[in-house]
């Protein structure tokens, strides 16, 4: 590769990504309706009695992604030893790449920049396994949230035949989650099954690393995913309190579980999902609170804290990665 191209990609990719993300976020936020009202609500929370809670929400962001970093470090144990610090940087770099891709699939490309060239394909397989464990937790908790909220949804909306659709959806989610859990703990069977398919047999060297994942490692990864999910929910619940959205903690807990289920099951792009988060939040939290502005502000705040800030930090970490190694 031409030396000047190497220099451009190595030293300018991070800053360019940072500037692009900053501009994209600015356009996304500035185009939202009632922006001034949302900003005033957030400003009042920052300077008011809710300031300590807001600081706790911010403090939990490193824990949120720190658990993900530890999960990825555990997944990589048999493939490549990586320090926790490098794992954390890789996770944030993945977030930076993911914001402009459907369902954040660009996250895989960002993470593997920290892995040697010959192991990157296998590292992507391990990353997908980690994402799958997080999805399983989201599916189960979301289905239980639907069970908890079913009567509330029926009493408030009054939509005819809504119970039928809720039942179909929740049992479908539980079925998919249960089958997925069986597949998760039998990764070796999945690999052997793929090896039997003629057209994609040549790609099995990238997924063969999944055969070495024992039950102990898989349980550790699933536990870290569950812990991270609880941090998600706790953060969101506190942000709702910060924005003065009054509801019982337990109601908020299950409504947030359903919100994450909806976000996980429908394809979207992180940079344009803010409006979708608003719609789902109003639909779910509006069942318990009439503070529409607070619901909007909470959704915006969580989006900024858990996605935008880590992505901006990750785009700067890319500067320190030697993407192209000279022979």
HELIX and SHEET records of a PDB file:
HELIX    1   1 UNK A    3  UNK A   30  1                                  28    
HELIX    2   2 UNK A   35  UNK A   47  1                                  13    
HELIX    3   3 UNK A   51  UNK A   75  1                                  25    
HELIX    4   4 UNK A   84  UNK A   98  1                                  15    
HELIX    5   5 UNK A  106  UNK A  111  1                                   6    
HELIX    6   6 UNK A  112  UNK A  114  5                                   3    
HELIX    7   7 UNK A  117  UNK A  119  5                                   3    
HELIX    8   8 UNK A  120  UNK A  157  1                                  38    
HELIX    9   9 UNK A  162  UNK A  184  1                                  23    
HELIX   10  10 UNK A  187  UNK A  195  1                                   9    
HELIX   11  11 UNK A  198  UNK A  203  5                                   6    
HELIX   12  12 UNK A  204  UNK A  207  1                                   4    
HELIX   13  13 UNK A  208  UNK A  212  5                                   5    
HELIX   14  14 UNK A  215  UNK A  242  1                                  28    
HELIX   15  15 UNK A  249  UNK A  265  1                                  17    
HELIX   16  16 UNK A  270  UNK A  272  5                                   3    
HELIX   17  17 UNK A  274  UNK A  285  1                                  12    
HELIX   18  18 UNK A  292  UNK A  303  1                                  12    
HELIX   19  19 UNK A  304  UNK A  308  3                                   5    
HELIX   20  20 UNK A  309  UNK A  317  1                                   9    
HELIX   21  21 UNK A  318  UNK A  320  5                                   3    
END                                                                             
